[in-house]
Amino acid sequence: MTQLLEVSGVSVSFDGFKAINNLSFSIGPAELRAIIGPNGAGKTTFMDIVTGKTRPDEGSVLWGEEHVSLLGLSENRIAQAGVGRKFQRPTVFEDQSVFDNLMMALKKPRGPLATLLFRPSEADVARVGELAREIGLADALTRKSGELSHGQKQWLEIGMLLAQEPRLLLVDEPAAGMTLAEREHTTDILVEAAKTRAVVVVEHDMEFVRRLNCKVTVLHEGSVLAEGSLDHVTANKDVIDVYLGRG
Amino acid sequence: MTKSFLARNPSVLAFLLCLALFTLGVTVLSEGLGLNLVSTSFVKTLGKTLCLCLAAIAMDLVWGYCGILSLGHFAFFGLGGYAIGMWLMYERTRLIVVDSLANAPLPPTEQEIADAIGTQIFGVVGSAEFPPVWAFAHSLPLQLVMVVLVPGVLALVFGWLAFRSRVTGVYLSILTQAMTLALSLYLFQNDSGLRGNNGLSGLQNLPGLADTPQSLVSLWFFWASALALALGYLLAAWVVSGKLGSVIRGIRDDEARVRFLGYPVETFKLFVFTLTAIIAAIAGALYYPQAGIINPAEIAPIASIYLAVWVAIGGRGRLYGAVIGAAFVSLLSTFFTGGQAPDLNLGVYTVKWVDWWLVLLGLSFVLVTLFAPKGIGGLFDLAAGIRSPNRRGADLGPDQGSFREKEAET
């Protein structure tokens, strides 16, 4: 099976500090993957590289069937190519309604002129309604997203991500600050999404990762320490040393 | 979702109605066509104010909606004025020259006429040659194209350079200040081809209409200004009402997030910057024929700062706020600096408003920013019973967000 995203031999350093060190990673077109690792392992930097926010010093990032290099593309081009990203803290447009937030994210031409002349069709409105139901915000469409609770904002952002119809979802700590029930719902959404696309979840919370029930990649000091099922990696001696060996 | 544009934006209809009533009222009371209760010079002041309101709408679009605090939009306003002023001055001088040469024993050649016009216009800066920038001054249509083209291209090139290198915030503001300062210093030079610090004058006299009284001409321009303001308001309201409005407000609140949604943020900024530059230029082209004179001091950096102050006092992020701010502050400014305001005798010290007006303006700017960030437009929210929750300036939500209470619209 060809891979959707192939990151190989990537390194990046900030003022001499190697944030990512010869990292290689790949994911298929319909796969759920969790990335875990202690603070400073390079999880966020990895996402920054894939989404074009940070340029690596060396290595390659190849995308899709045609193996297009994502390096050198601007953030918006990469997003248009089909990489969606959810940030750690919820970043929704708080001044605007839930409807407007979702409508903005809906997959449509992104140029200024197309955006200026865009008028939502019935189908677009219906799609937004459907997404809102999926993330449990159907009753809140007209509310300002700034009024939503933390967990609802997290969901709204996931909803915006789904609206973009990306082929790869990068999700940074989706369950942070959520209640137990909200976490379960989030798990369902992510597992469902991974049936048709690639989903990469960065998470600290082992319980949440266990519930995702997927292949796990452990990052440490900027490179891959172990890869496999959660039980497999948690039995790995290196992982135990890094993760639990604080005693 | 399927309602018409005006139904979705009731404030647009209300604004257009107020503007129409105002225009009608001034016409009825005017010296030229009505009851002679409003003097011609005051009609001109009102017409100029409408042009400033249009410039304020442009400023609100670029700052209040898109978050680009441009402190150089008066440069575009001035360029629009220069562009129309060149034709006005050229054509009127030509008519005078042709008139005076008609009595000569031999009919004048084309060259003689051109030389005579050159001497008339550029004698004041010790030259008689037409500089290349006057190449189109003989033609009104071409010069009208220049009104849009010159500021538009300047904004496009400047914006492209600035946004491409991701200059934002206060650095961008400084850059725009530098641009308007550089332009004004350049125009101050005698060899800039636009008569140095003399500027262009006599613009209130329309060529070929020497017999038409100013009381009538002033009304024409007043109507044209009102029409331009109405169209500009409609355009701006339409631009911000749709998805583009969502995107540019998104850019204001969290630029990086918009980028990760796949929108080319730089192109959007460039679009808004250039569009507003053109709106400001059109406002300038209507303003200066009413003012009668334009010189480089008009586009000094302070002018663009005034523009920002008007929008801030009126209430940024809402179009009628910008109009109210510009009209209110600029008319008040005319009142205080025109020597009409009576001196305030405090016993030990007499406050002369001509000197103290700027202090008053600065103070009210600080007070509005501190205590009424929604500006005068916020009064409409009060009247409508809309109040932002008071969270002492904290975020709306429980988490650190892009948007704070003081900027909440409702």
Chai-1 contact restraints between the chains, C-beta under 6 A:
chainA,res_idxA,chainB,res_idxB,connection_type,confidence,min_distance_angstrom,max_distance_angstrom,comment,restraint_id
A,E75,B,R259,contact,1.0,0.0,6.0,A-B,restraint_1
A,N76,B,R259,contact,1.0,0.0,6.0,A-B,restraint_2
A,N76,B,G262,contact,1.0,0.0,6.0,A-B,restraint_3
A,N76,B,Y263,contact,1.0,0.0,6.0,A-B,restraint_4
A,N76,B,P264,contact,1.0,0.0,6.0,A-B,restraint_5
A,A79,B,F260,contact,1.0,0.0,6.0,A-B,restraint_6
A,A79,B,G262,contact,1.0,0.0,6.0,A-B,restraint_7
A,Q80,B,G262,contact,1.0,0.0,6.0,A-B,restraint_8
A,R85,B,F260,contact,1.0,0.0,6.0,A-B,restraint_9
A,R89,B,D399,contact,1.0,0.0,6.0,A-B,restraint_10
A,T91,B,D254,contact,1.0,0.0,6.0,A-B,restraint_11
A,T91,B,R257,contact,1.0,0.0,6.0,A-B,restraint_12
A,F93,B,G250,contact,1.0,0.0,6.0,A-B,restraint_13
A,F93,B,D253,contact,1.0,0.0,6.0,A-B,restraint_14
A,E94,B,L396,contact,1.0,0.0,6.0,A-B,restraint_15
A,E94,B,G401,contact,1.0,0.0,6.0,A-B,restraint_16
A,E94,B,F403,contact,1.0,0.0,6.0,A-B,restraint_17
A,D95,B,D253,contact,1.0,0.0,6.0,A-B,restraint_18
A,D95,B,F403,contact,1.0,0.0,6.0,A-B,restraint_19
A,Q96,B,S246,contact,1.0,0.0,6.0,A-B,restraint_20
A,D100,B,S246,contact,1.0,0.0,6.0,A-B,restraint_21
A,M104,B,S246,contact,1.0,0.0,6.0,A-B,restraint_22
A,A105,B,L261,contact,1.0,0.0,6.0,A-B,restraint_23
A,R110,B,G262,contact,1.0,0.0,6.0,A-B,restraint_24
A,R110,B,Y263,contact,1.0,0.0,6.0,A-B,restraint_25
A,P112,B,T267,contact,1.0,0.0,6.0,A-B,restraint_26
A,P112,B,F268,contact,1.0,0.0,6.0,A-B,restraint_27
A,P112,B,F271,contact,1.0,0.0,6.0,A-B,restraint_28
A,T115,B,K243,contact,1.0,0.0,6.0,A-B,restraint_29
A,T115,B,L244,contact,1.0,0.0,6.0,A-B,restraint_30
A,T115,B,V247,contact,1.0,0.0,6.0,A-B,restraint_31
A,L116,B,L244,contact,1.0,0.0,6.0,A-B,restraint_32
A,F118,B,K243,contact,1.0,0.0,6.0,A-B,restraint_33
A,V125,B,M1,contact,1.0,0.0,6.0,A-B,restraint_34
A,G146,B,L396,contact,1.0,0.0,6.0,A-B,restraint_35
A,G146,B,G397,contact,1.0,0.0,6.0,A-B,restraint_36
A,G146,B,F403,contact,1.0,0.0,6.0,A-B,restraint_37
A,H150,B,P398,contact,1.0,0.0,6.0,A-B,restraint_38
A,H150,B,D399,contact,1.0,0.0,6.0,A-B,restraint_39
